[in-house]
């Protein structure tokens, strides 16, 4: 595809629009099912269900949400007794967040809705089309990582292990590559 046609296609705007529409669709489905949590809150429970005992900054990296939003979401989930904070061993102000049995129960109850949302969203898309789309998006992401000098956080190879390892106070997701001199 020639450059002018690529620019006219406004792919970035389309991706942002799809993201926003997906959020609205998920909110509608959640409220229609009377779930006690929001899709954003579910993403935090899902992160903890996969890797319990993360620090808030690790959850932020895992869910691609900023730290103030994560703090707000965790506060709400803690009030609902779906998560609990525990003090970190080495620092008083650094907490690990754990999913509670009640939180795991809510996660399991809401998961079918998430799967239904995904199924509805990709309805009519073949496996081949999905595979091609994911490959193209992965290549675009890789190009951006390289241009921005960011660690590659590929979902396919140990997806979030680098992100969820404890590091320093800086934003873990956007750590600069180590120069190999």
Phi, psi and omega per residue, in radians:
X1 nan 2.347 -3.117
X2 -1.295 2.740 -3.024
X3 -0.987 -0.764 -3.110
X4 -1.076 -0.738 3.138
X5 -1.174 -0.615 3.093
X6 -1.096 -0.792 3.128
X7 -1.119 -0.702 3.134
X8 -1.177 -0.430 -3.130
X9 -1.242 -0.365 3.095
X10 0.928 0.868 -3.078
X11 -1.031 -0.683 3.123
X12 -1.048 -0.797 3.115
X13 -1.098 -0.684 3.121
X14 -1.120 -0.726 3.126
X15 -1.128 -0.740 3.113
X16 -1.118 -0.756 3.132
X17 -1.069 -0.767 3.110
X18 -1.070 -0.734 3.103
X19 -1.048 -0.796 3.139
X20 -1.169 -0.733 3.111
X21 -1.107 -0.661 3.111
X22 -1.083 -0.719 3.102
X23 -1.078 -0.793 -3.136
X24 -1.108 -0.773 3.131
X25 -1.045 -0.785 3.126
X26 -1.103 -0.762 3.111
X27 -1.045 -0.737 3.117
X28 -1.093 -0.779 -3.138
X29 -1.143 -0.719 3.132
X30 -1.103 -0.802 -3.111
X31 -1.207 -0.587 3.088
X32 -1.138 -0.500 3.126
X33 -1.628 -0.022 -3.114
X34 0.967 0.710 3.078
X35 -1.213 2.513 -3.102
X36 -1.326 -0.073 -3.115
X37 -2.256 2.918 3.096
X38 -1.681 2.908 3.061
X39 -1.012 -0.677 3.093
X40 -1.069 -0.754 3.116
X41 -1.151 -0.645 3.095
X42 -1.070 -0.702 -3.109
X43 -1.063 -0.594 3.091
X44 -1.247 -0.772 3.086
X45 -1.066 -0.698 3.139
X46 -1.124 -0.711 3.108
X47 -1.070 -0.762 -3.128
X48 -1.268 -0.545 3.082
X49 -1.146 -0.582 3.124
X50 -1.426 -0.668 -3.079
X51 -2.492 1.459 -3.091
X52 -1.212 2.608 3.057
X53 1.467 0.516 3.108
X54 -1.471 2.738 2.977
X55 -1.347 2.775 -3.127
X56 -1.013 -0.699 -3.138
X57 -1.147 -0.557 3.093
X58 -1.225 -0.688 3.089
X59 -1.113 -0.722 3.109
X60 -1.028 -0.771 3.125
X61 -1.167 -0.731 -3.108
X62 -1.108 -0.708 -3.072
X63 -1.674 -0.077 -3.099
X64 1.038 0.676 3.074
X65 -2.009 2.695 -3.137
X66 -1.360 2.808 -3.047
X67 -1.070 -0.722 3.104
X68 -1.048 -0.714 3.094
X69 -1.123 -0.719 3.125
X70 -1.091 -0.760 3.114
X71 -1.034 -0.795 3.135
X72 -1.075 -0.819 -3.117
X73 -1.107 -0.766 -3.137
X74 -1.134 -0.680 3.083
X75 -1.027 -0.783 3.141
X76 -1.135 -0.814 -3.133
X77 -1.115 -0.580 3.109
X78 -1.218 -0.694 3.074
X79 -1.077 -0.588 3.133
X80 -1.445 -0.024 -3.125
X81 1.110 0.555 3.112
X82 -1.663 -0.395 3.047
X83 -2.399 2.848 3.029
X84 -2.449 2.614 3.089
X85 -1.731 2.548 3.013
X86 -2.298 2.524 -3.119
X87 -1.148 2.439 3.040
X88 -1.257 2.640 -3.094
X89 -1.151 -0.741 -3.007
X90 -1.574 -0.392 -3.118
X91 -2.395 2.479 -3.093
X92 -1.277 -0.586 -3.053
X93 -1.607 -0.024 3.120
X94 -1.773 2.110 -3.082
X95 -1.975 2.572 2.939
X96 -1.686 2.567 -3.129
X97 -1.989 2.324 -3.101
X98 -2.167 2.492 3.036
X99 -1.397 2.385 3.131
X100 -1.563 2.929 3.056
X101 -1.001 -0.682 3.095
X102 -1.117 -0.689 3.105
X103 -1.121 -0.711 3.114
X104 -1.140 -0.656 3.110
X105 -1.100 -0.785 3.109
X106 -1.121 -0.745 3.106
X107 -0.972 -0.866 -3.117
X108 -1.116 -0.604 -3.140
X109 -1.223 -0.641 -3.060
X110 -1.498 -0.438 -3.077
X111 -0.897 -0.763 3.111
X112 -1.036 -0.583 3.092
X113 -1.146 -0.734 3.109
X114 -1.063 -0.783 3.135
X115 -1.120 -0.659 3.095
X116 -1.154 -0.718 3.102
X117 -1.049 -0.828 -3.134
X118 -1.079 -0.791 -3.126
X119 -1.054 -0.762 3.117
X120 -1.148 -0.645 -3.100
X121 -1.162 -0.681 -3.081
X122 -1.751 0.259 3.121
X123 -0.980 2.302 3.130
X124 1.490 -0.083 3.101
X125 -1.659 2.186 -3.126
X126 -1.328 2.837 3.077
X127 -1.039 -0.680 3.126
X128 -1.112 -0.770 3.113
X129 -1.107 -0.706 -3.139
X130 -1.147 -0.767 3.125
X131 -1.051 -0.790 3.124
X132 -1.099 -0.779 3.136
X133 -1.048 -0.802 -3.140
X134 -1.120 -0.658 3.103
X135 -1.136 -0.764 3.137
X136 -1.126 -0.795 3.122
X137 -1.105 -0.667 3.105
X138 -1.117 -0.686 3.132
X139 -1.175 -0.727 3.101
X140 -1.093 -0.778 3.122
X141 -1.049 -0.772 3.139
X142 -1.078 -0.743 3.076
X143 -1.010 -0.779 -3.138
X144 -1.168 -0.717 3.072
X145 -0.988 -0.799 -3.126
X146 -1.142 -0.756 -3.138
X147 -1.151 -0.596 -3.113
X148 -1.623 -0.006 3.141
X149 1.025 0.867 -3.091
X150 -1.989 2.534 3.045
X151 -1.000 2.461 3.053
X152 -1.326 2.168 3.123
X153 -2.006 1.069 -3.086
X154 -1.119 2.356 3.093
X155 -1.189 -0.417 -3.025
X156 -1.416 -0.567 -3.094
X157 -1.950 1.687 3.128
X158 0.993 0.657 -2.974
X159 -0.208 -1.244 -2.993
X160 -1.922 0.154 -3.054
X161 -1.023 -0.690 3.114
X162 -1.163 -0.632 -3.108
X163 -1.204 -0.749 -2.970
X164 -1.532 0.029 3.042
X165 -1.322 2.406 3.123
X166 -1.031 2.332 3.101
X167 -2.362 -2.837 -3.138
X168 -1.364 -2.983 -3.041
X169 -1.268 -0.296 -3.107
X170 -1.192 2.768 3.111
X171 -1.038 2.048 -3.012
X172 -1.212 -0.568 -3.040
X173 -1.170 -0.591 -3.066
X174 -1.896 0.700 3.067
X175 -1.184 2.435 3.092
X176 -1.233 2.595 3.071
X177 -1.131 2.497 3.038
X178 -1.280 2.279 3.122
X179 -1.265 2.312 -3.121
X180 -1.766 1.460 -3.112
X181 -1.745 nan nan
